[in-house]
Amino acid sequence: MDINQLQKIYSRAPLARLQKHGLFLQQAMDEAKINTPLRIAAFLAQIGHESDELKYMAEIWGPTDAQKRYDPPSTLATKLGNVRVGDGYRYRGAGPLQLTGRYNYRVYGLDLGVDLESNPDLARTPAIGFRVACLYWTKNGLNVLADSGTQEAFDKITKRINGGFNGKTQRDTYWVKARKVLGC
């Protein structure tokens, strides 16, 4: 994938942003074997929605009522491994797929050989954020789903990333555009 293709898919993103992120994105995709047009199209569609065309590498924080549940005491905070007040913000969504929660920062950091639990801001950098997103993609078997190239499989990818279908129309639009640009 070249920068011109990325620019056609993320048409609202300034070229400077795409150039800033492009090398890190490509390296992480190569590492995760997101290396066929179908895989690339599905991945770019998902991160395009989640990051608003690579604009956000950190969750926008209010905190909203939903975000306040990231802190203890709440069932969600327990599920995320957030044990201290303030963990919700500290371990808020990071990277282009929005890794969330102390537990996930610890596990993904261990898998990458980077201490994300002690240094959560690293997950918000392009160098690490794209690797985290690609590791999530791999751990969840999303290349296999992307390989089928069907809408049903793409919807399963969306559900595994989002837990539901938030932003489905935009995700689908990116997917169609990426498939066209990449010649799927």
ChimeraX commands (.cxc) that place a marker at each C-alpha (Angstrom):
marker #1 position 0.00,0.00,0.00 radius 0.5
marker #1 position 1.38,3.39,-0.87 radius 0.5
marker #1 position 0.65,6.84,0.48 radius 0.5
marker #1 position -1.47,7.74,-2.58 radius 0.5
marker #1 position -3.76,4.80,-1.91 radius 0.5
marker #1 position -4.00,5.73,1.75 radius 0.5
marker #1 position -4.88,9.30,0.78 radius 0.5
marker #1 position -7.69,8.07,-1.50 radius 0.5
marker #1 position -9.13,5.96,1.32 radius 0.5
marker #1 position -8.73,8.65,4.00 radius 0.5
marker #1 position -9.68,11.57,1.79 radius 0.5
marker #1 position -10.33,13.99,4.68 radius 0.5
marker #1 position -6.92,13.41,6.29 radius 0.5
marker #1 position -4.17,15.93,5.56 radius 0.5
marker #1 position -1.26,14.46,3.62 radius 0.5
marker #1 position 1.13,15.45,6.43 radius 0.5
marker #1 position -0.80,13.25,8.90 radius 0.5
marker #1 position -0.74,10.30,6.53 radius 0.5
marker #1 position 2.98,10.75,5.94 radius 0.5
marker #1 position 3.62,11.00,9.71 radius 0.5
marker #1 position 1.81,7.72,10.36 radius 0.5
marker #1 position 2.39,5.83,7.10 radius 0.5
marker #1 position 5.71,4.14,7.89 radius 0.5
marker #1 position 4.58,2.98,11.36 radius 0.5
marker #1 position 1.29,1.76,9.93 radius 0.5
marker #1 position 3.00,-0.21,7.16 radius 0.5
marker #1 position 5.57,-1.77,9.51 radius 0.5
marker #1 position 2.88,-2.90,11.93 radius 0.5
marker #1 position 0.71,-4.32,9.16 radius 0.5
marker #1 position 3.69,-6.22,7.74 radius 0.5
marker #1 position 4.44,-7.65,11.20 radius 0.5
marker #1 position 0.83,-8.84,11.52 radius 0.5
marker #1 position 0.63,-10.17,7.95 radius 0.5
marker #1 position -2.07,-7.67,7.05 radius 0.5
marker #1 position -0.61,-7.87,3.59 radius 0.5
marker #1 position -3.30,-8.71,1.05 radius 0.5
marker #1 position -5.79,-6.25,-0.45 radius 0.5
marker #1 position -8.72,-7.84,1.42 radius 0.5
marker #1 position -6.91,-7.75,4.77 radius 0.5
marker #1 position -5.64,-4.22,4.27 radius 0.5
marker #1 position -9.08,-2.97,3.19 radius 0.5
marker #1 position -10.80,-4.44,6.26 radius 0.5
marker #1 position -8.11,-3.18,8.65 radius 0.5
marker #1 position -8.02,0.34,7.20 radius 0.5
marker #1 position -11.81,0.54,7.29 radius 0.5
marker #1 position -11.86,-0.31,10.99 radius 0.5
marker #1 position -9.03,1.99,12.06 radius 0.5
marker #1 position -10.37,4.73,9.77 radius 0.5
marker #1 position -13.55,4.79,11.79 radius 0.5
marker #1 position -11.98,4.26,15.23 radius 0.5
marker #1 position -9.29,6.94,14.77 radius 0.5
marker #1 position -11.19,9.34,12.47 radius 0.5
marker #1 position -8.69,8.82,9.65 radius 0.5
marker #1 position -5.71,8.59,12.02 radius 0.5
marker #1 position -6.59,11.89,13.69 radius 0.5
marker #1 position -6.97,10.45,17.19 radius 0.5
marker #1 position -4.52,8.12,18.86 radius 0.5
marker #1 position -6.21,8.65,22.25 radius 0.5
marker #1 position -9.83,8.47,23.29 radius 0.5
marker #1 position -11.48,11.89,23.55 radius 0.5
marker #1 position -12.10,12.34,27.26 radius 0.5
marker #1 position -14.99,14.21,28.87 radius 0.5
marker #1 position -15.32,12.33,31.08 radius 0.5
marker #1 position -18.72,11.19,29.87 radius 0.5
marker #1 position -21.02,9.16,32.08 radius 0.5
marker #1 position -19.88,6.04,30.19 radius 0.5
marker #1 position -16.21,6.92,30.75 radius 0.5
marker #1 position -16.77,7.48,34.47 radius 0.5
marker #1 position -17.59,3.75,34.66 radius 0.5
marker #1 position -13.96,3.01,33.69 radius 0.5
marker #1 position -13.00,3.91,37.29 radius 0.5
marker #1 position -13.74,1.77,40.34 radius 0.5
marker #1 position -16.02,0.89,41.84 radius 0.5
marker #1 position -17.88,-0.43,38.81 radius 0.5
marker #1 position -18.30,-3.73,37.04 radius 0.5
marker #1 position -16.71,-2.27,33.90 radius 0.5
marker #1 position -13.66,-1.04,35.84 radius 0.5
marker #1 position -13.21,-4.53,37.30 radius 0.5
marker #1 position -13.50,-6.10,33.85 radius 0.5
marker #1 position -10.89,-3.66,32.48 radius 0.5
marker #1 position -8.53,-4.31,35.40 radius 0.5
marker #1 position -8.74,-0.69,36.54 radius 0.5
marker #1 position -8.10,-0.82,40.29 radius 0.5
marker #1 position -7.49,2.82,41.25 radius 0.5
marker #1 position -9.52,5.96,40.77 radius 0.5
marker #1 position -7.88,7.67,37.81 radius 0.5
marker #1 position -7.13,4.41,35.99 radius 0.5
marker #1 position -10.05,5.09,33.65 radius 0.5
marker #1 position -8.33,8.15,32.24 radius 0.5
marker #1 position -4.82,6.74,32.46 radius 0.5
marker #1 position -5.79,3.58,30.57 radius 0.5
marker #1 position -8.36,5.20,28.28 radius 0.5
marker #1 position -8.63,4.13,24.65 radius 0.5
marker #1 position -5.26,4.33,22.87 radius 0.5
marker #1 position -4.01,3.75,19.37 radius 0.5
marker #1 position -6.07,3.44,16.22 radius 0.5
marker #1 position -8.25,0.64,17.68 radius 0.5
marker #1 position -8.56,2.23,21.14 radius 0.5
marker #1 position -6.94,-0.30,23.51 radius 0.5
marker #1 position -8.69,0.26,26.86 radius 0.5
marker #1 position -8.07,-0.78,30.46 radius 0.5
marker #1 position -5.10,-1.49,32.70 radius 0.5
marker #1 position -5.39,-5.24,32.10 radius 0.5
marker #1 position -5.19,-4.83,28.30 radius 0.5
marker #1 position -2.28,-2.41,28.54 radius 0.5
marker #1 position -0.44,-4.99,30.67 radius 0.5
marker #1 position -1.19,-7.97,28.39 radius 0.5
marker #1 position -0.50,-6.21,25.09 radius 0.5
marker #1 position 2.61,-4.61,26.52 radius 0.5
marker #1 position 3.95,-7.99,27.62 radius 0.5
marker #1 position 3.22,-9.45,24.17 radius 0.5
marker #1 position 5.10,-6.57,22.51 radius 0.5
marker #1 position 7.92,-6.42,25.06 radius 0.5
marker #1 position 6.96,-2.88,26.08 radius 0.5
marker #1 position 5.85,-1.83,29.57 radius 0.5
marker #1 position 2.57,-0.17,28.63 radius 0.5
marker #1 position 1.13,-0.51,32.11 radius 0.5
marker #1 position 3.84,1.77,33.57 radius 0.5
marker #1 position 4.02,3.91,30.42 radius 0.5
marker #1 position 0.49,4.08,29.00 radius 0.5
marker #1 position 1.30,7.09,26.81 radius 0.5
marker #1 position 3.44,4.81,24.63 radius 0.5
marker #1 position 0.25,3.15,23.37 radius 0.5
marker #1 position -0.84,6.53,22.01 radius 0.5
marker #1 position 2.25,6.91,19.81 radius 0.5
marker #1 position 2.21,5.77,16.17 radius 0.5
marker #1 position 5.22,3.50,16.71 radius 0.5
marker #1 position 3.46,1.45,19.41 radius 0.5
marker #1 position -0.22,2.22,18.79 radius 0.5
marker #1 position -0.23,0.62,15.35 radius 0.5
marker #1 position 1.60,-2.45,16.68 radius 0.5
marker #1 position -1.00,-2.81,19.44 radius 0.5
marker #1 position -3.83,-2.51,16.91 radius 0.5
marker #1 position -2.24,-5.09,14.63 radius 0.5
marker #1 position -1.60,-7.45,17.54 radius 0.5
marker #1 position -5.26,-7.16,18.53 radius 0.5
marker #1 position -6.18,-7.92,14.91 radius 0.5
marker #1 position -3.99,-11.02,14.91 radius 0.5
marker #1 position -5.01,-12.30,18.36 radius 0.5
marker #1 position -8.65,-12.10,17.36 radius 0.5
marker #1 position -8.26,-13.97,14.07 radius 0.5
marker #1 position -9.36,-11.04,11.96 radius 0.5
marker #1 position -7.11,-11.82,8.98 radius 0.5
marker #1 position -9.05,-15.05,8.46 radius 0.5
marker #1 position -12.35,-13.18,8.49 radius 0.5
marker #1 position -11.00,-10.48,6.17 radius 0.5
marker #1 position -9.81,-13.12,3.72 radius 0.5
marker #1 position -13.39,-14.14,2.94 radius 0.5
marker #1 position -14.19,-10.65,1.68 radius 0.5
marker #1 position -17.88,-10.93,2.55 radius 0.5
marker #1 position -20.11,-8.38,4.26 radius 0.5
marker #1 position -21.01,-10.99,6.86 radius 0.5
marker #1 position -17.33,-11.49,7.74 radius 0.5
marker #1 position -16.69,-7.75,7.81 radius 0.5
marker #1 position -19.63,-7.37,10.22 radius 0.5
marker #1 position -18.06,-10.02,12.46 radius 0.5
marker #1 position -14.82,-8.01,12.43 radius 0.5
marker #1 position -16.76,-4.90,13.45 radius 0.5
marker #1 position -18.44,-6.76,16.29 radius 0.5
marker #1 position -15.13,-8.15,17.58 radius 0.5
marker #1 position -13.58,-4.68,17.58 radius 0.5
marker #1 position -16.55,-2.66,18.78 radius 0.5
marker #1 position -18.60,-5.18,20.71 radius 0.5
marker #1 position -21.54,-4.13,18.54 radius 0.5
marker #1 position -22.15,-2.12,15.42 radius 0.5
marker #1 position -21.37,1.44,16.48 radius 0.5
marker #1 position -20.35,3.37,13.36 radius 0.5
marker #1 position -21.37,0.53,11.01 radius 0.5
marker #1 position -22.32,2.82,8.14 radius 0.5
marker #1 position -19.00,4.66,8.24 radius 0.5
marker #1 position -17.01,1.43,8.64 radius 0.5
marker #1 position -18.84,-0.05,5.64 radius 0.5
marker #1 position -18.19,3.08,3.59 radius 0.5
marker #1 position -14.46,2.93,4.33 radius 0.5
marker #1 position -14.44,-0.78,3.51 radius 0.5
marker #1 position -16.09,-0.28,0.11 radius 0.5
marker #1 position -13.75,2.61,-0.70 radius 0.5
marker #1 position -10.64,0.71,0.40 radius 0.5
marker #1 position -11.62,-2.36,-1.58 radius 0.5
marker #1 position -12.04,-0.22,-4.68 radius 0.5
marker #1 position -8.73,1.63,-4.19 radius 0.5
marker #1 position -6.86,-1.63,-3.51 radius 0.5
marker #1 position -8.45,-3.48,-6.43 radius 0.5
marker #1 position -10.42,-6.09,-4.47 radius 0.5
marker link #1:1,2 radius 0.2
marker link #1:2,3 radius 0.2
marker link #1:3,4 radius 0.2
marker link #1:4,5 radius 0.2
marker link #1:5,6 radius 0.2
marker link #1:6,7 radius 0.2
marker link #1:7,8 radius 0.2
marker link #1:8,9 radius 0.2
marker link #1:9,10 radius 0.2
marker link #1:10,11 radius 0.2
marker link #1:11,12 radius 0.2
marker link #1:12,13 radius 0.2
marker link #1:13,14 radius 0.2
marker link #1:14,15 radius 0.2
marker link #1:15,16 radius 0.2
marker link #1:16,17 radius 0.2
marker link #1:17,18 radius 0.2
marker link #1:18,19 radius 0.2
marker link #1:19,20 radius 0.2
marker link #1:20,21 radius 0.2
marker link #1:21,22 radius 0.2
marker link #1:22,23 radius 0.2
marker link #1:23,24 radius 0.2
marker link #1:24,25 radius 0.2
marker link #1:25,26 radius 0.2
marker link #1:26,27 radius 0.2
marker link #1:27,28 radius 0.2
marker link #1:28,29 radius 0.2
marker link #1:29,30 radius 0.2
marker link #1:30,31 radius 0.2
marker link #1:31,32 radius 0.2
marker link #1:32,33 radius 0.2
marker link #1:33,34 radius 0.2
marker link #1:34,35 radius 0.2
marker link #1:35,36 radius 0.2
marker link #1:36,37 radius 0.2
marker link #1:37,38 radius 0.2
marker link #1:38,39 radius 0.2
marker link #1:39,40 radius 0.2
marker link #1:40,41 radius 0.2
marker link #1:41,42 radius 0.2
marker link #1:42,43 radius 0.2
marker link #1:43,44 radius 0.2
marker link #1:44,45 radius 0.2
marker link #1:45,46 radius 0.2
marker link #1:46,47 radius 0.2
marker link #1:47,48 radius 0.2
marker link #1:48,49 radius 0.2
marker link #1:49,50 radius 0.2
marker link #1:50,51 radius 0.2
marker link #1:51,52 radius 0.2
marker link #1:52,53 radius 0.2
marker link #1:53,54 radius 0.2
marker link #1:54,55 radius 0.2
marker link #1:55,56 radius 0.2
marker link #1:56,57 radius 0.2
marker link #1:57,58 radius 0.2
marker link #1:58,59 radius 0.2
marker link #1:59,60 radius 0.2
marker link #1:60,61 radius 0.2
marker link #1:61,62 radius 0.2
marker link #1:62,63 radius 0.2
marker link #1:63,64 radius 0.2
marker link #1:64,65 radius 0.2
marker link #1:65,66 radius 0.2
marker link #1:66,67 radius 0.2
marker link #1:67,68 radius 0.2
marker link #1:68,69 radius 0.2
marker link #1:69,70 radius 0.2
marker link #1:70,71 radius 0.2
marker link #1:71,72 radius 0.2
marker link #1:72,73 radius 0.2
marker link #1:73,74 radius 0.2
marker link #1:74,75 radius 0.2
marker link #1:75,76 radius 0.2
marker link #1:76,77 radius 0.2
marker link #1:77,78 radius 0.2
marker link #1:78,79 radius 0.2
marker link #1:79,80 radius 0.2
marker link #1:80,81 radius 0.2
marker link #1:81,82 radius 0.2
marker link #1:82,83 radius 0.2
marker link #1:83,84 radius 0.2
marker link #1:84,85 radius 0.2
marker link #1:85,86 radius 0.2
marker link #1:86,87 radius 0.2
marker link #1:87,88 radius 0.2
marker link #1:88,89 radius 0.2
marker link #1:89,90 radius 0.2
marker link #1:90,91 radius 0.2
marker link #1:91,92 radius 0.2
marker link #1:92,93 radius 0.2
marker link #1:93,94 radius 0.2
marker link #1:94,95 radius 0.2
marker link #1:95,96 radius 0.2
marker link #1:96,97 radius 0.2
marker link #1:97,98 radius 0.2
marker link #1:98,99 radius 0.2
marker link #1:99,100 radius 0.2
marker link #1:100,101 radius 0.2
marker link #1:101,102 radius 0.2
marker link #1:102,103 radius 0.2
marker link #1:103,104 radius 0.2
marker link #1:104,105 radius 0.2
marker link #1:105,106 radius 0.2
marker link #1:106,107 radius 0.2
marker link #1:107,108 radius 0.2
marker link #1:108,109 radius 0.2
marker link #1:109,110 radius 0.2
marker link #1:110,111 radius 0.2
marker link #1:111,112 radius 0.2
marker link #1:112,113 radius 0.2
marker link #1:113,114 radius 0.2
marker link #1:114,115 radius 0.2
marker link #1:115,116 radius 0.2
marker link #1:116,117 radius 0.2
marker link #1:117,118 radius 0.2
marker link #1:118,119 radius 0.2
marker link #1:119,120 radius 0.2
marker link #1:120,121 radius 0.2
marker link #1:121,122 radius 0.2
marker link #1:122,123 radius 0.2
marker link #1:123,124 radius 0.2
marker link #1:124,125 radius 0.2
marker link #1:125,126 radius 0.2
marker link #1:126,127 radius 0.2
marker link #1:127,128 radius 0.2
marker link #1:128,129 radius 0.2
marker link #1:129,130 radius 0.2
marker link #1:130,131 radius 0.2
marker link #1:131,132 radius 0.2
marker link #1:132,133 radius 0.2
marker link #1:133,134 radius 0.2
marker link #1:134,135 radius 0.2
marker link #1:135,136 radius 0.2
marker link #1:136,137 radius 0.2
marker link #1:137,138 radius 0.2
marker link #1:138,139 radius 0.2
marker link #1:139,140 radius 0.2
marker link #1:140,141 radius 0.2
marker link #1:141,142 radius 0.2
marker link #1:142,143 radius 0.2
marker link #1:143,144 radius 0.2
marker link #1:144,145 radius 0.2
marker link #1:145,146 radius 0.2
marker link #1:146,147 radius 0.2
marker link #1:147,148 radius 0.2
marker link #1:148,149 radius 0.2
marker link #1:149,150 radius 0.2
marker link #1:150,151 radius 0.2
marker link #1:151,152 radius 0.2
marker link #1:152,153 radius 0.2
marker link #1:153,154 radius 0.2
marker link #1:154,155 radius 0.2
marker link #1:155,156 radius 0.2
marker link #1:156,157 radius 0.2
marker link #1:157,158 radius 0.2
marker link #1:158,159 radius 0.2
marker link #1:159,160 radius 0.2
marker link #1:160,161 radius 0.2
marker link #1:161,162 radius 0.2
marker link #1:162,163 radius 0.2
marker link #1:163,164 radius 0.2
marker link #1:164,165 radius 0.2
marker link #1:165,166 radius 0.2
marker link #1:166,167 radius 0.2
marker link #1:167,168 radius 0.2
marker link #1:168,169 radius 0.2
marker link #1:169,170 radius 0.2
marker link #1:170,171 radius 0.2
marker link #1:171,172 radius 0.2
marker link #1:172,173 radius 0.2
marker link #1:173,174 radius 0.2
marker link #1:174,175 radius 0.2
marker link #1:175,176 radius 0.2
marker link #1:176,177 radius 0.2
marker link #1:177,178 radius 0.2
marker link #1:178,179 radius 0.2
marker link #1:179,180 radius 0.2
marker link #1:180,181 radius 0.2
marker link #1:181,182 radius 0.2
marker link #1:182,183 radius 0.2
marker link #1:183,184 radius 0.2
view
